Amino acid sequence: MSDLHRPDIPPSSAAATAATATATRQAASTGPLRPGVRKREAWAWAMYDFANSGYTTVVITAVFNAYFVSVVAGGAPWATFAWTAALSLSYALILLSAPLLGAWADTHAGKKRLLAWTTLGCVLGTVGLALAGPGAVALALAFVVLSNFCFGSGENLIAAFLPELAEPDSLGQVSGWGWGLGYVGGLVSLGACLGYITWAQANGQGAAHFVPICMLITAALFALASLPTFLLLRERATPQPQSTESAWSRVLATLRQAGRYRDMRRFMLCIVFYQAGIQAVIALAAIYAEQAMGFSTADTIQLIFLVNITAALGALAFGRWQDRIGHVRAIALTLVGWIVMVLLAWSAQGPTPFWIAANIAGLCLGASQSAARALVGYLAPESRHGEFFGLWGLAVKLSSILGPLTYGAVSWLSGGDHRLAILATGSYFVIGLALLAGVNAERGRRAALGG
């Protein structure tokens, strides 16, 4: 935002400060970035989304999950449950630790230090998955829990930098840069792995040979692509040694003062519900495509590529629009889109309507994820970014347990009716939309500025 347009400078003083403003703009960033934030630093922040997205795309969604069920566990009846249980355990650990890590990061100005450790943990955990051959169930599950815990913790920490980089009225746009670049990163990692898989299969190699190499490729790309973040991103927070509060005390104080941050509190509850629907789609879309729609493995891979492309477009295009129409209205539009997507997928009897539903899911995925991160940044007090983004992580990880387990339970109780399962999880979007109606972003912003 230009200094000549800042509301705290009276119009009468604009001419007198013109020379100073011009000089300031030469040294500081303009537009969506805060003064002192250079474009390359914002790019370095967004590159972390590029770096870590390969992990979720390759390990959680497209490659290792199926490999675990069919090869590591030998197709055992309990294999899918074991996989989802391991993911649920990692999410539960994040749920318990995220607010505490965020509070510690705020007190010690240590977001970047913690981010380095979680990045190292996820990279090493992904390398560990390369050791999981046929029958190595316990080893595979242990490294899944470790890598996914570190991934989720790092996701919260990198998000806490957003309010330090973007102007309050441009949080959606800058958040969209990260989410959009993240989906591109997922495509790069998936493309590299699929290129190797194609070569390996042409040379007669099976999954037990090429999937471990894919884990090494994913880990290497994560490590390399995250280097700009650690080289260029600055830690702008200052330590708070004068505080005698422990991390637990700060989190408990925030919970006790929930009435003061009532819009943040309601939005966190809203996140739990609508993210439950999103997490179910992310974790189980490939299973739905194969079980309900009869897709082949090749069709499913094409579906994942398509969803990542449309998600990138949705995040990049929607971010700027979100800043114009308002955070709450923008998120409401994405939830309506999710409801339409669920109804299309539930009713689809052929591939065409399902592909349309997949396109809608991709657009809504990028837009809704980016929009939520921006609204949390808008509602978070300046001195507690890490803590409030930790609470955001808590809400998302709780939903990561709730959504997939709901889908699995409905499918199991209904005798394998995946259409009923996706319709049931779609109800979470309706609940989220109803809760969102009670969120007043401007009132919540005033509370944050006072905190």
C-alpha positions in Angstrom: 0.0 0.0 0.0 1.4 3.4 -1.0 2.1 5.8 1.9 0.1 8.5 0.1 -3.0 6.2 0.5 -2.5 5.1 4.1 -5.5 6.1 6.2 -3.3 7.3 9.0 -1.8 10.1 6.9 -4.1 13.1 6.6 -4.6 14.4 3.0 -3.3 17.8 3.9 0.1 16.3 4.7 0.4 14.3 1.6 2.3 16.9 -0.4 4.7 17.6 2.4 5.6 13.9 2.7 5.7 13.1 -1.0 9.5 13.2 -1.2 9.8 11.0 1.8 7.2 8.6 0.5 9.0 8.4 -2.9 12.3 7.6 -1.2 10.6 5.0 1.1 9.1 3.3 -1.9 12.5 2.9 -3.5 13.8 1.0 -0.5 10.6 -0.8 0.6 8.0 -2.9 -1.2 4.7 -1.6 -2.4 1.4 -3.0 -3.4 0.4 -6.2 -1.5 3.6 -6.5 0.6 4.4 -4.7 3.8 7.0 -1.9 3.8 10.5 -3.5 4.0 9.3 -6.8 2.4 11.0 -7.4 -0.9 9.3 -9.5 -3.7 12.1 -12.1 -3.5 11.3 -12.7 0.1 7.6 -13.3 -0.6 8.7 -15.6 -3.4 11.0 -17.5 -0.9 8.0 -17.8 1.5 5.8 -19.2 -1.3 8.5 -21.6 -2.3 8.0 -23.5 0.9 4.5 -24.3 -0.3 6.1 -25.5 -3.6 8.6 -27.6 -1.6 6.2 -29.4 0.8 3.4 -30.1 -1.6 5.3 -32.9 -3.3 5.1 -34.8 0.0 1.3 -34.8 0.2 0.8 -35.4 -3.5 3.2 -38.3 -3.8 3.1 -39.9 -0.4 -0.4 -39.3 0.9 -2.5 -39.0 -2.2 -1.0 -40.7 -5.3 1.8 -43.3 -4.8 2.8 -44.5 -1.3 -0.7 -45.0 0.0 -1.6 -47.5 -2.7 1.9 -49.1 -2.4 1.4 -49.6 1.3 -1.9 -51.3 1.0 -0.9 -53.6 -2.0 2.8 -54.3 -1.4 3.9 -53.5 2.1 0.8 -54.9 3.7 0.3 -57.5 1.0 -3.3 -56.5 0.4 -4.5 -57.5 3.8 -8.1 -56.7 4.8 -6.8 -54.4 7.6 -4.3 -52.5 5.4 -6.5 -49.5 4.6 -7.5 -49.2 8.2 -3.9 -49.3 9.3 -3.0 -46.6 6.8 -5.8 -44.3 7.9 -5.1 -45.0 11.6 -1.4 -44.0 11.1 -2.5 -40.7 9.5 -5.0 -40.1 12.3 -2.3 -40.6 14.9 -0.1 -38.1 13.2 -2.9 -35.6 13.0 -3.8 -36.2 16.7 -0.1 -35.4 17.6 -0.3 -32.2 15.5 -3.6 -31.3 17.1 -2.1 -31.6 20.6 1.2 -29.9 19.8 0.4 -27.1 17.3 -0.8 -24.4 19.7 2.1 -25.1 22.0 4.7 -24.9 19.2 3.1 -21.7 18.0 3.1 -20.1 21.4 6.8 -21.1 21.9 7.6 -19.6 18.5 5.9 -16.3 19.5 7.7 -16.1 22.8 11.1 -17.0 21.4 10.8 -15.5 17.9 11.6 -19.0 16.8 9.3 -19.8 13.8 12.1 -20.2 11.4 14.1 -22.4 13.8 11.2 -24.7 14.4 10.5 -24.8 10.6 14.0 -26.0 10.0 13.6 -28.9 12.4 10.2 -29.9 11.0 11.5 -29.7 7.5 14.4 -32.0 8.4 12.0 -34.4 10.1 9.7 -34.6 7.1 12.6 -35.1 4.6 14.2 -37.8 6.7 10.9 -39.5 7.4 10.2 -39.6 3.6 13.7 -41.1 3.1 12.8 -43.7 5.7 9.8 -44.7 3.7 12.2 -45.9 1.0 13.3 -48.6 3.4 9.7 -50.0 3.7 9.6 -53.1 1.5 7.1 -55.9 1.5 6.1 -56.9 5.0 7.7 -53.9 6.7 4.4 -52.7 8.0 5.6 -51.3 11.4 8.5 -49.5 9.8 6.3 -47.9 7.1 3.7 -46.8 9.6 6.4 -45.3 11.9 7.9 -43.2 9.2 4.4 -42.2 7.9 3.6 -40.9 11.4 6.9 -39.0 11.7 6.9 -37.5 8.2 3.3 -36.4 8.3 3.6 -34.9 11.8 6.6 -32.9 10.7 4.8 -31.9 7.5 1.7 -30.6 9.3 3.7 -28.8 12.0 5.8 -27.0 9.3 2.6 -26.1 7.4 1.4 -24.2 10.5 4.7 -22.5 11.0 5.2 -21.2 7.5 1.6 -19.9 7.5 2.4 -17.8 10.6 4.8 -15.7 8.4 2.0 -14.5 6.2 0.8 -11.5 8.3 4.4 -10.3 8.5 4.8 -10.2 4.8 1.4 -9.0 3.4 -0.6 -5.9 4.0 -3.8 -6.6 5.8 -5.9 -5.8 2.7 -3.8 -8.2 0.6 -3.6 -11.3 2.7 -5.7 -13.3 0.3 -3.6 -12.3 -2.7 -0.3 -13.2 -1.1 -1.7 -16.4 0.4 -2.9 -17.3 -3.1 0.7 -17.0 -4.4 1.8 -19.7 -1.9 -1.1 -22.1 -2.5 -0.9 -21.7 -6.3 2.8 -22.3 -6.3 2.3 -25.2 -4.0 0.1 -27.1 -6.4 2.7 -26.5 -9.1 5.2 -28.1 -6.8 3.0 -31.1 -6.3 2.8 -31.5 -10.0 6.5 -31.3 -10.4 7.2 -34.0 -7.8 4.4 -36.2 -9.2 5.7 -35.7 -12.7 9.2 -36.6 -11.8 8.1 -39.7 -10.0 5.8 -40.8 -12.8 8.6 -40.2 -15.3 10.7 -42.6 -13.3 7.9 -45.1 -12.8 7.3 -45.2 -16.6 11.0 -45.9 -17.2 11.2 -48.5 -14.5 8.1 -50.4 -15.7 9.5 -50.3 -19.3 12.5 -52.0 -17.9 10.5 -54.7 -16.1 10.8 -53.3 -12.6 7.9 -53.6 -10.1 6.5 -51.3 -7.4 8.8 -52.7 -4.8 11.7 -51.3 -6.8 10.4 -48.0 -8.2 8.3 -46.7 -5.3 11.3 -46.5 -2.8 13.2 -44.4 -5.5 10.1 -42.2 -5.8 10.4 -41.5 -2.0 14.0 -40.5 -2.4 13.0 -38.2 -5.4 10.3 -36.6 -3.3 12.6 -36.1 -0.3 15.3 -34.5 -2.4 12.9 -32.1 -4.2 11.5 -31.1 -0.8 14.9 -30.3 0.6 16.2 -28.5 -2.5 13.0 -26.4 -3.1 12.9 -25.3 0.6 16.4 -23.7 0.5 15.2 -20.3 -0.8 12.9 -20.1 2.3 15.7 -20.6 4.7 18.1 -18.3 2.8 15.8 -15.4 2.1 12.9 -15.4 4.5 13.4 -13.2 7.6 12.2 -13.8 11.1 10.6 -10.4 11.9 9.2 -11.3 15.3 11.1 -10.3 18.4 11.7 -12.4 21.5 9.4 -11.8 24.4 11.7 -12.6 27.4 9.7 -10.3 29.7 6.8 -12.8 29.6 6.8 -15.4 32.3 4.1 -17.4 30.6 4.8 -20.9 29.4 3.5 -22.1 26.1 0.7 -23.9 27.9 -0.2 -20.7 29.8 -0.4 -18.6 26.6 -2.7 -21.2 24.9 -4.9 -21.5 28.0 -5.1 -17.7 28.3 -6.2 -17.5 24.7 -8.9 -20.1 25.3 -10.0 -18.2 28.4 -10.3 -15.0 26.4 -12.2 -16.7 23.6 -15.1 -14.4 24.2 -12.8 -11.5 23.2 -11.9 -13.2 20.0 -15.4 -14.6 19.3 -15.2 -14.3 15.5 -11.9 -16.2 15.5 -13.4 -18.8 17.8 -16.5 -19.3 15.5 -14.3 -19.4 12.4 -12.1 -22.1 14.0 -15.2 -24.2 14.6 -16.4 -23.5 11.1 -12.9 -24.7 9.8 -13.3 -28.0 11.8 -16.5 -28.8 9.9 -15.9 -27.7 6.3 -12.3 -28.9 6.4 -13.6 -32.3 7.4 -15.3 -32.5 4.1 -12.2 -31.2 2.3 -9.9 -33.7 4.0 -12.2 -36.6 3.2 -12.1 -35.6 -0.5 -8.2 -35.2 -0.4 -7.7 -38.6 1.3 -10.3 -40.6 -0.5 -11.0 -39.1 -3.9 -8.8 -41.8 -5.7 -10.7 -44.5 -3.8 -14.0 -43.1 -4.8 -13.0 -42.8 -8.4 -12.0 -46.4 -8.5 -14.7 -47.9 -6.4 -17.7 -45.8 -7.4 -16.8 -44.7 -10.9 -14.7 -47.6 -12.1 -11.6 -45.6 -12.9 -8.4 -47.3 -13.8 -5.0 -46.4 -12.2 -4.1 -44.3 -15.3 -7.5 -42.5 -15.1 -6.9 -41.7 -11.4 -3.4 -40.3 -12.0 -4.9 -38.1 -14.7 -7.5 -37.0 -12.2 -4.9 -36.0 -9.6 -3.0 -34.0 -12.2 -6.2 -32.2 -13.3 -7.2 -31.4 -9.7 -3.7 -30.0 -8.9 -3.8 -27.8 -12.0 -7.3 -26.4 -11.3 -6.4 -26.0 -7.7 -3.4 -23.8 -8.6 -5.5 -21.7 -10.9 -8.2 -21.4 -8.2 -5.7 -20.3 -5.5 -3.9 -17.7 -7.8 -7.0 -16.2 -9.3 -9.2 -16.2 -6.2 -6.7 -14.5 -3.9 -6.9 -11.1 -5.4 -10.7 -11.4 -5.8 -11.0 -12.4 -2.1 -9.4 -9.1 -1.0 -12.0 -7.2 -3.0 -15.2 -8.9 -1.9 -14.2 -9.7 1.6 -12.8 -12.9 3.3 -16.1 -14.2 4.7 -18.0 -13.8 1.4 -15.2 -15.4 -0.5 -15.1 -18.5 1.7 -18.9 -18.8 1.6 -18.7 -18.9 -2.3 -16.1 -21.8 -2.1 -18.3 -23.7 0.3 -21.3 -23.4 -2.1 -18.9 -24.7 -4.8 -18.0 -27.7 -2.6 -21.7 -28.5 -2.0 -22.3 -28.5 -5.8 -19.2 -30.7 -6.3 -20.4 -33.3 -3.8 -23.9 -33.5 -5.4 -22.4 -33.9 -8.8 -20.0 -36.7 -7.7 -22.8 -38.4 -5.8 -25.2 -38.4 -8.7 -22.7 -39.0 -11.5 -23.4 -42.2 -13.5 -20.8 -41.6 -16.2 -17.3 -40.1 -16.4 -18.3 -36.7 -17.8 -20.2 -35.3 -14.8 -17.5 -36.7 -12.5 -14.7 -35.0 -14.4 -16.8 -31.8 -14.1 -17.0 -32.4 -10.3 -13.3 -32.9 -10.2 -12.7 -29.5 -11.9 -15.0 -27.8 -9.4 -13.2 -29.6 -6.5 -9.8 -28.4 -7.8 -10.9 -24.8 -8.1 -12.6 -24.8 -4.7 -9.7 -26.6 -3.0 -7.1 -24.0 -4.0 -9.5 -21.1 -3.3 -10.8 -22.3 0.1 -7.4 -23.3 1.5 -5.9 -20.0 0.5 -8.9 -17.9 1.7 -8.9 -19.6 5.2 -5.2 -18.9 5.8 -5.7 -15.3 4.8 -8.7 -14.8 7.2 -6.8 -16.4 10.1 -4.0 -13.9 9.4 -6.5 -11.1 9.4 -8.0 -12.1 12.7 -4.8 -12.9 14.6 -3.3 -10.4 17.1 0.1 -9.1 16.0 2.0 -10.6 18.9 0.4 -14.0 18.6 0.7 -15.0 15.0 2.4 -18.3 15.7 -0.1 -19.2 18.4 -3.2 -18.4 16.4 -1.9 -20.2 13.3 -1.2 -23.1 15.7 -4.9 -23.0 16.6 -5.7 -23.0 12.9 -3.5 -26.1 12.5 -5.3 -27.7 15.5 -8.7 -27.1 13.8 -7.5 -28.4 10.4 -5.9 -31.5 11.9 -9.0 -32.3 14.0 -10.9 -32.2 10.7 -8.3 -34.4 9.1 -9.3 -37.1 11.6 -13.1 -36.4 11.6 -13.7 -36.3 7.8 -11.9 -39.4 6.6 -13.1 -41.5 9.6 -16.7 -40.4 8.8 -16.4 -41.5 5.2 -14.8 -44.8 6.3 -17.5 -45.5 8.9 -20.4 -44.7 6.6 -18.8 -46.9 3.8 -18.3 -49.7 6.3 -21.7 -49.6 7.9 -23.4 -49.3 4.5 -21.7 -52.3 3.0 -19.3 -50.4 0.8 -21.7 -47.7 -0.5 -19.1 -45.0 -1.4 -21.8 -42.7 -2.9 -23.6 -42.6 0.5 -20.2 -42.0 2.2 -19.4 -38.9 0.1 -22.9 -37.6 0.5 -22.5 -37.9 4.3 -19.2 -36.1 4.4 -20.6 -33.4 2.1 -22.9 -32.5 5.0 -19.9 -30.9 6.7 -19.8 -28.2 4.1 -23.4 -27.3 4.9 -22.6 -27.1 8.6 -19.5 -25.0 7.9 -21.5 -22.6 5.7 -24.1 -22.1 8.5 -21.3 -21.4 11.1 -19.6 -19.0 8.7 -22.7 -16.8 8.6 -22.0 -15.7 12.2 -18.4 -14.6 11.5 -17.9 -10.8 11.3 -14.4 -10.2 9.9 -14.2 -6.5 10.7 -15.3 -7.0 14.3 -12.8 -9.8 14.6 -10.0 -7.5 13.2 -10.8 -4.8 15.8 -10.5 -7.4 18.5 -7.1 -8.6 17.1 -5.8 -5.0 16.9 -6.7 -4.6 20.5 -4.9 -7.8 21.5 
